[in-house]
Every structure is written in C-alpha cells, then in structure tokens.
C-alpha cells in the first residue's frame, strides 16, 4: 500500500521520485552541455530519440520526450536548420505526417557521444546492482500501468 497517510507531500514517494527525476534530468543536461557538440542537451535527447526510432513522426516524438507539440516543433526546427535531421512526408491513418530521420551528421553526433552518456549513467547508478535495476523497472511498469488505468477513467 502506498504511503498515503503521510502528512505532507514532501514526505511521499511521489515527491522522492519527482526529485530524483528532476535531478537526473538536470545532471544529464549539464553533462550534455559540457560535450560542446553544438546542440543543447534537450536537442541531443531529441536527436538520439530520432536516431533510435524508425519512421518516428512528431506526435510520437512529443509523447516519448513528454513535451507539447510547440516545444517539440521548436526543437525540430533547430535540428533541421543545423542539418542534423530531415523530414520525409508520409501518410499515417490517412493523415499527412512527416517522418523524422537523422542525417549522417546527426547520427554521427549521437554515435560519437553515446559512450560518454552511457558512462555518465553508469556512474550515477554505481551503487545500484542489476537486480535492483530490474526491481526499479518492474515498479516503473506498475506505476505506469496504474497511472494509465486511473487517467483513462476520466
């Protein structure tokens, strides 16, 4: 049972998760900024997502990176202007969409920097073993399922 009897929000597991996520995002952003690759951490995450997802289009990307359409569009325009991504128009469910693809230069930026990011993440989780990571994945899936169930009832 969840700790709903806590008196204050800052004493709940939700607050703890929120602090961890915000801290991780900020540290990842800081790390990406130190790489001096000509794009921001936010832009790198978008570029990496495009590199790792075949035939992704903006709506899917927005959902994955958890940003609204206008923020996603702003980032995509920057990446396109820097010639790191290209758009290819297509059709999904009789709707015109543009699929996003990395250019060679965009793919190279991701490939050249992923080892540094992986090492950074490894360093963050150095005191957590693989079995604990599996437990965390399992709990995350449960949280997601419960959240989806609650929000779909609305």
Secondary structure as GFF3:
##gff-version 3
##sequence-region A 1 154
A	DSSP	three_ten_helix	9	11	.	.	.	ID=ss1
A	DSSP	alpha_helix	13	34	.	.	.	ID=ss2
A	DSSP	alpha_helix	41	52	.	.	.	ID=ss3
A	DSSP	beta_strand	56	57	.	.	.	ID=ss4
A	DSSP	alpha_helix	58	65	.	.	.	ID=ss5
A	DSSP	alpha_helix	69	81	.	.	.	ID=ss6
A	DSSP	beta_strand	85	92	.	.	.	ID=ss7
A	DSSP	beta_strand	95	102	.	.	.	ID=ss8
A	DSSP	alpha_helix	104	124	.	.	.	ID=ss9
A	DSSP	alpha_helix	130	152	.	.	.	ID=ss10
###
